[in-house]
Amino acid sequence: MTTVFTGKVALVTGASRGIGLEIAAEFARGGAAVTISSRKADQVASAIEQLRGEVPGAKVLGIPANTGSDEDRATVVSRTIEEFGRLDILINNTGINPTFGPLVLADLNAVRKIFDVNVVGALGFVQLAHEAWMQEHGGSIVNIASIAGIRSSGVISAYGASKAALIRLTEDLAWQLGPKIRVNAVAPAVVKTHFAEKLYTDREEEMARAYPLKRLGEPADVAKLVAFLASDQASWITGETVRVDGGMLATGTLG
């Protein structure tokens, strides 16, 4: 069942494909007007075309933007308000991971970039949404974290550390922004997207066997949970990080 968002406006970052695009589609199917942002203009244009094809009559605004840029973030929020007149829901989905391997060998510039986009960029969007609309009118924020932020994550440990910071940020913001604004996070395991394909390419069946539900995640698995947390159905839920991991953390490992 699609959650109803008639009259609401949602902003989804990192939404040109994968989880972000499916989240945007879920809001559009529920009747929300949606702004999507992503770095590459051609991918944003393609995503807009796809959304309008999937959801006839959808109100969608696409803005090429780098989440790590103060100026770009401000542009995304201001254009959303100009186009739709409000901003009820913010989904911080942008995430990057340009480095793999042991932390003691990590390129510190790459680590800085991870935190600047995954953590500082998310907080920057929260500050702008708060100032532009939510402080006065309320709203809901959902941050896309990862189970790598809950348990040690091996070769993606710099990424995992940034997602752990995002989880802590979620809790503090929930405390500070209530009662008008709810802030939650979701923590997926491996979801079949372009972003994660290096983790499962050529060994999907092997990886899936490690999950109690015996499959990897699909973007819709995350999108439906995000929509619930953003909706009025979750009106007494804030400060939570909800795992959507096919039971992976229940096994005591990360696969």
C-alpha positions in Angstrom: 0.0 0.0 0.0 1.4 3.4 -1.0 1.7 5.9 1.8 -0.3 9.1 1.2 1.7 12.4 0.9 -0.8 14.6 -0.9 0.1 18.2 -0.5 3.5 17.5 0.8 6.9 18.3 -0.7 9.9 16.0 -0.4 13.6 16.7 -1.2 15.7 13.6 -1.9 19.4 14.0 -2.4 21.6 11.6 -4.4 18.4 10.6 -6.3 19.4 10.1 -9.9 19.4 6.3 -9.5 19.3 3.4 -7.1 17.9 3.9 -3.6 17.4 7.6 -4.0 15.5 7.4 -7.2 13.2 4.7 -5.8 12.6 6.8 -2.7 11.6 9.7 -4.9 9.3 7.5 -6.9 7.7 6.3 -3.7 6.9 9.8 -2.6 5.6 10.7 -6.1 3.3 7.7 -6.1 2.0 8.9 -2.8 1.1 12.3 -4.3 4.0 14.4 -3.0 5.8 17.0 -5.2 9.5 15.9 -5.3 12.8 17.6 -5.8 15.7 15.3 -6.7 19.4 16.3 -6.7 22.5 14.6 -7.9 25.9 15.7 -9.2 25.6 14.9 -12.9 23.1 16.9 -15.0 22.5 14.1 -17.6 21.7 11.6 -14.9 19.3 14.1 -13.2 17.5 14.6 -16.5 17.3 10.8 -17.1 15.9 10.3 -13.6 13.2 13.0 -14.1 12.1 11.4 -17.4 11.9 8.0 -15.6 9.9 9.3 -12.7 7.4 11.1 -15.0 7.1 7.9 -17.0 6.5 5.7 -13.9 4.2 8.2 -12.2 2.0 10.1 -14.7 1.3 13.7 -13.6 4.1 13.6 -11.0 5.4 17.0 -9.9 9.2 16.6 -10.0 12.0 19.1 -10.0 15.6 18.0 -10.8 18.6 20.0 -9.7 22.2 19.1 -10.5 24.1 19.6 -7.3 27.1 18.5 -5.2 26.0 17.7 -1.7 29.5 18.7 -0.5 29.1 22.2 -1.8 27.6 24.9 0.5 26.4 26.9 -2.6 24.8 23.9 -4.3 22.9 22.9 -1.1 21.5 26.4 -0.7 20.4 26.4 -4.4 18.6 23.1 -4.0 16.6 24.2 -1.0 15.8 27.7 -2.3 14.7 26.4 -5.7 12.5 23.8 -4.0 10.8 26.5 -2.0 10.4 28.7 -5.0 8.9 25.9 -7.1 6.7 24.2 -4.6 6.2 26.8 -1.8 7.2 24.4 1.1 9.5 21.6 2.2 8.0 19.0 4.4 10.3 16.0 4.0 14.1 15.8 3.6 15.8 12.6 2.7 19.6 12.7 3.0 20.5 9.9 0.7 23.8 11.1 -0.8 26.7 8.8 0.1 30.2 8.4 -1.3 32.9 5.9 -0.7 36.1 6.7 -2.8 38.4 4.6 -0.7 38.7 0.9 0.3 41.1 -0.9 2.5 42.6 -0.6 6.0 42.2 2.8 7.7 46.0 3.0 8.5 46.6 3.1 4.8 43.7 5.4 3.8 44.2 8.5 1.8 43.2 11.2 4.3 42.0 13.5 1.6 39.6 10.7 0.5 38.5 10.3 4.2 37.9 14.0 4.5 35.8 13.9 1.3 33.7 11.0 2.7 32.9 12.9 5.9 32.3 16.2 4.1 29.7 14.7 1.9 28.1 12.0 4.0 28.0 13.9 7.3 28.7 17.6 6.9 26.6 17.7 3.7 23.7 16.0 5.4 23.8 18.4 8.3 24.0 21.3 5.9 20.8 20.2 4.2 19.1 19.9 7.6 20.2 23.4 8.6 18.8 24.9 5.3 15.6 23.0 5.4 15.1 24.0 9.0 15.7 27.7 8.3 13.6 27.7 5.1 10.5 25.9 6.3 10.7 23.3 9.0 11.5 25.5 12.0 8.1 27.2 11.7 6.0 24.5 10.0 7.6 21.2 11.1 8.6 18.3 9.0 10.3 14.9 8.8 13.9 14.1 8.0 15.3 10.6 7.2 19.0 10.0 6.9 20.2 7.0 4.9 22.9 5.4 7.0 24.2 1.8 6.7 24.7 -1.3 8.8 28.4 -0.5 8.3 27.8 2.4 10.7 26.6 -0.1 13.3 29.2 -2.8 13.2 32.8 -2.8 12.0 32.9 -3.0 8.2 36.4 -4.1 7.1 37.6 -2.6 3.8 34.8 0.0 3.8 35.6 1.2 7.3 36.1 4.9 6.4 32.6 4.8 4.9 31.3 2.9 7.9 32.7 5.5 10.3 30.9 8.3 8.4 27.7 6.4 8.6 28.2 5.9 12.4 28.6 9.7 12.6 25.4 10.1 10.7 23.5 7.8 13.1 24.7 9.8 16.0 23.8 13.0 14.2 20.3 11.6 13.7 19.9 11.0 17.5 21.1 14.5 18.4 19.0 16.2 15.8 15.9 14.3 16.9 16.5 15.5 20.5 17.2 19.1 19.5 14.5 19.6 16.8 11.5 18.0 18.5 8.6 18.3 18.8 7.9 19.9 15.4 10.5 17.9 13.4 11.1 14.2 13.5 14.5 12.8 12.5 15.2 9.1 11.8 17.6 7.0 9.9 17.6 3.7 8.0 20.5 1.4 7.9 20.5 -0.9 4.8 22.8 -3.9 4.2 24.0 -4.5 0.6 21.3 -3.3 -1.8 21.6 -4.1 -5.5 22.5 -0.7 -6.9 25.3 0.7 -9.0 26.9 2.2 -5.9 27.2 -1.2 -4.2 27.9 -3.4 -7.3 31.6 -3.8 -6.5 30.6 -5.7 -3.3 28.4 -8.3 -5.0 29.4 -8.5 -8.7 30.2 -12.1 -9.7 29.3 -13.4 -6.2 25.7 -12.4 -5.5 24.5 -15.9 -4.8 27.4 -16.5 -2.4 26.7 -13.3 -0.6 23.0 -13.9 -0.4 23.5 -17.2 1.4 24.9 -15.3 4.4 21.6 -13.4 4.8 18.8 -15.2 6.8 16.4 -14.0 4.0 18.7 -15.5 1.4 18.7 -12.4 -0.9 20.3 -9.0 -1.2 18.2 -5.9 -0.8 16.3 -4.1 -3.6 15.9 -0.3 -3.6 12.2 -0.7 -2.9 12.9 -2.5 0.3 14.6 0.7 1.6 12.1 3.2 -0.1 9.0 1.7 1.6 10.6 2.0 5.0 11.7 5.5 4.4 8.2 6.5 3.3 6.8 5.0 6.4 9.2 6.9 8.7 8.6 10.2 6.8 4.8 9.8 7.1 2.3 10.6 9.8 2.0 6.9 10.5 5.3 7.2 12.3 4.3 10.3 14.3 5.7 9.0 17.6 9.0 7.7 16.1 12.1 9.9 16.2 15.8 9.4 16.9 15.6 5.8 15.6 17.9 4.0 13.2 16.0 1.1 11.6 17.9 -1.7 10.1 16.7 -3.0 6.7 19.3 -5.7 6.2 17.6 -9.1 5.5 18.6 -10.2 9.0 22.4 -9.7 8.4 23.2 -8.1 11.8 21.2 -10.8 13.5 23.9 -13.3 12.4 26.6 -11.4 14.2 28.6 -10.6 11.1 28.6 -8.3 8.1 28.8 -11.2 5.7 
